[in-house]
Amino acid sequence: MNIRNDFPILKNNPDLIYLDSTATSQKPSHVIDGVKDYLESWYANIHRGSYDLSDTSEKLYERSKQVVANAIGSDNWREVIYTMNSTYALNLLTQSIWRTGLLKKGDKVLVSMVEHHANIVPWLILKEDYGIEVEYINILDDYSIDYEDFRSKLDDNVKIVSLTHVSNTTGQIFDLENANSLLNMRYGNDRPLFIVDASQSVPHFKIDVKSLWCDALFFTGHKIFADSGIWVLWWKEDFLKSLRPAFSWGGAIWHVSQWEFTHAAQLPDRFEPGTPNLSGAVSLLRAFEYIGSIWGYKKLEEIEADLTEYALAKFQNIDWVKLIGGIDAQKRVWVFTFSVEWIHSFDISDYMADNDICIRAWQHCAEPFLSSLDLVHTCRMSLHIYNTAEDIDRFFEVLEKAINELK
Ligand SMILES: Cc1ncc(COP(=O)(O)O)c(C=O)c1O
């Protein structure tokens, strides 16, 4: 089985070495053909049509949610909400929480230092507009969460804990079971809401919302082989039922009079105003089917373990390069952020681009974390199942050349 052959972009650009999958993954033919087939044969708006096309389109939309629910361990596809992007998804979540009165002035939201801006800025908006507090949990030298610091910050004002599962910068996998135990020990049944950013875990390994004990979880389709513009918000049904949606129109509305409206009773419709991203939903369905077709997450994890070990060994053997991430392959994914002290990250990424190698430069939407390390400019190379040991060799060969020429 040659997985690279499943990705037409690699065939169409034979010299290209794509090492930017943490930003977005490439798409397999199964997804591309699946979306084409949908647009050519089944496309119609859902919910309001009684004709066959609309019916089939709606069935595919629901099937997509069933597959997603199943992939993340939820028994109820109605807990799955699709939105168009992280900005919308996170603001829908935070603003709905605020509208429902689950936070008030002075209440605290705990996040980690290494969060993606997507899990910081929407909380800072609530801080700016309504006076909630946002506090940061420290990260230890081995890039894991500082659980002592976490424990010390769990006071009566903490109403929400929102943590990433895997860092998009260090690649570290956080031990969320430990976080969950600390919450249980400190609060018992009266726990703060526990929210998980799974944007970098769902593309790497099988997750289970039940064993994470979270109230809400979110991730994006485009990092897991689906199209861009389709984001997943999973909310536990009880939590979802209690929330007042922050935005409303279209299918999210039941009745509208001149002066009033009522939200749709059904979940998840009340949280999905307007026409959803129908082809995006189909692409997500096909993306999870594709993972199943290559023997599921097991295969993905096997390839990841081998290439991660391989790349880590190389990072440890190259002079002048500082890896911003742990060296235990069991506790991390294949995202490698690094800096070369006296060379600007854009110079390195430009040099790589001139050699047909795609990497990323700057702060990877984790500015508070990198600033805490006195770093602003770093590079990031990241892998996926279509990469090979030869890609990694070539990357290091060019990196060495870049260091010699640019220093
Ligand atoms: C951990 C994490 N959260 C959120 C996001 C935001 O995703 P998007 O780029 O789709 O807005 C990313 C994207 O890199 C991420 O890595």
The ligand as an SDF file (V2000), in Angstrom:
LIG
                    3D

 16 16  0  0  0  0  0  0  0  0999 V2000
   -4.6500   23.6360   18.6050 C   0  0  0  0  0  0  0  0  0  0  0  0
   -5.3500   24.4610   17.5620 C   0  0  0  0  0  0  0  0  0  0  0  0
   -6.5200   25.0690   17.8740 N   0  0  0  0  0  0  0  0  0  0  0  0
   -7.1740   25.8240   16.9780 C   0  0  0  0  0  0  0  0  0  0  0  0
   -6.6980   26.0120   15.6940 C   0  0  0  0  0  0  0  0  0  0  0  0
   -7.4450   26.9180   14.7330 C   0  0  0  0  0  0  0  0  0  0  0  0
   -7.7810   26.2510   13.5740 O   0  0  0  0  0  0  0  0  0  0  0  0
   -8.0700   27.0200   12.2150 P   0  0  0  0  0  0  0  0  0  0  0  0
   -6.7400   27.2910   11.5790 O   0  0  0  0  0  0  0  0  0  0  0  0
   -8.8720   26.0460   11.4330 O   0  0  0  0  0  0  0  0  0  0  0  0
   -8.7910   28.2550   12.5240 O   0  0  0  0  0  0  0  0  0  0  0  0
   -5.5090   25.4050   15.3160 C   0  0  0  0  0  0  0  0  0  0  0  0
   -4.9290   25.6190   13.9730 C   0  0  0  0  0  0  0  0  0  0  0  0
   -3.7310   25.5580   13.7650 O   0  0  0  0  0  0  0  0  0  0  0  0
   -4.8110   24.6080   16.2750 C   0  0  0  0  0  0  0  0  0  0  0  0
   -3.6620   24.0000   15.9650 O   0  0  0  0  0  0  0  0  0  0  0  0
  1  2  1  0
  2  3  1  0
  2 15  2  0
  3  4  2  0
  4  5  1  0
  5  6  1  0
  5 12  2  0
  6  7  1  0
  7  8  1  0
  8  9  2  0
  8 10  1  0
  8 11  1  0
 12 13  1  0
 12 15  1  0
 13 14  2  0
 15 16  1  0
M  END
$$$$
